[in-house]
Amino acid sequence: MQRLHRYLGSLLVGAALIAPVGIQANDKDRNCPDKGYYDRDHKDCHNWDDHEDRAYQSWEKSQRKTHREFSKLKDKEQSEYWKWRHEHPDNDNDRRP
């Protein structure tokens, strides 16, 4: 029984240490509109609309990538796109700090 208590105690302490990190990561994403994406490297939000979709398709062509939904990309690929996007601005009405 004492072994079970130690196990549960360790589990609860571990969960208590990890929970704030998960909550903090979600708070950043909540600051974006419903159809928005948070750019962690530049710390800003981007609305995803037809305008952004065209820019994304342009990036795919420039990178010679086959089309995939942006939401299905790995975090690294999404970061690559946002880096490219910041290097290729177009009035950026779709971005807010």
N, C-alpha and C positions, 0 to 999 in steps of 0.2 A: 504493500500500500504506500509506503514511504517513497518507493521508487516512482510510482505513478505521480505522486505529488511533485517530485523534483522535475519529472518530465513536463508536466503541465505548467509548472512555474517557469521553466526555461522557454517553453513555447509562448507563454504570455509575455515574457520580457522581450523575446525576439520580435513578436508582433508589435509591441509598443514602440520598439526602436525603428521599425520599418514603416509604420503607418504615416508618420509626418512627411516622409519623403514622397510617398504616393499622393498624399493630399496636396502637397505643394505643387507637384507636377500637373495635377488636374486643374488647379486654380489658374495657372497660366493659360490653359486652353479654354477655360470658361470665359475669359475676358474677350474672346473672339465671338463674332456673330455666329448664328447657326450654320451658315454656309461658309464659314471662315476657317483658315488654317493659321496656326501660330508658327512663326519662323523663329526658332530658338536662337539661331546664330545672330540674327539682327534684332531680336526681341520686339517683333511687331506682328500684327495680324494682317492677313490678306483675305479679302472677300473672294469667294470662288463664284464667278459668273461667266457669261459667254466671253467677255473680254479676257479674263484670266485663262479661260480654256483655250482661246486662240493663241495666247502667249505660250501656254504649255505645249500646244501642238507644234509651235515654232521651235521650241527647245528640243522636243523629241526629234524633229527633222534635223536640226543642227547637230545633234548627238548621234544621229543615225540609229535611233531606238525604235522598236516597234511600239505601237500605241498600247498603253495600259492606263487604266484609271489611276489618277494621282493618289487616291486614297489607298491603292494596293501597293504602292512603291514602298520600299524599305526606307527607314529614317535617313540613311545616308544618301539615297537617291533624292529624297525630298529636299534635303539640305543642299545638294548640288543644284537642284532646280532653283531654289530661292536665292542661292548665290548668283546664278546666271541672271535671274530676274532682276536683282538689284543692280547688276552690271548693264542691264538692258531696260532702263526705265522708259515709260511712255506716259508721262503726266502723273503716274501712280496715284490716281484718284481712288484706286482699289485698296490702298494700304493706309493703315492708321497706326500710330505709335502706341 
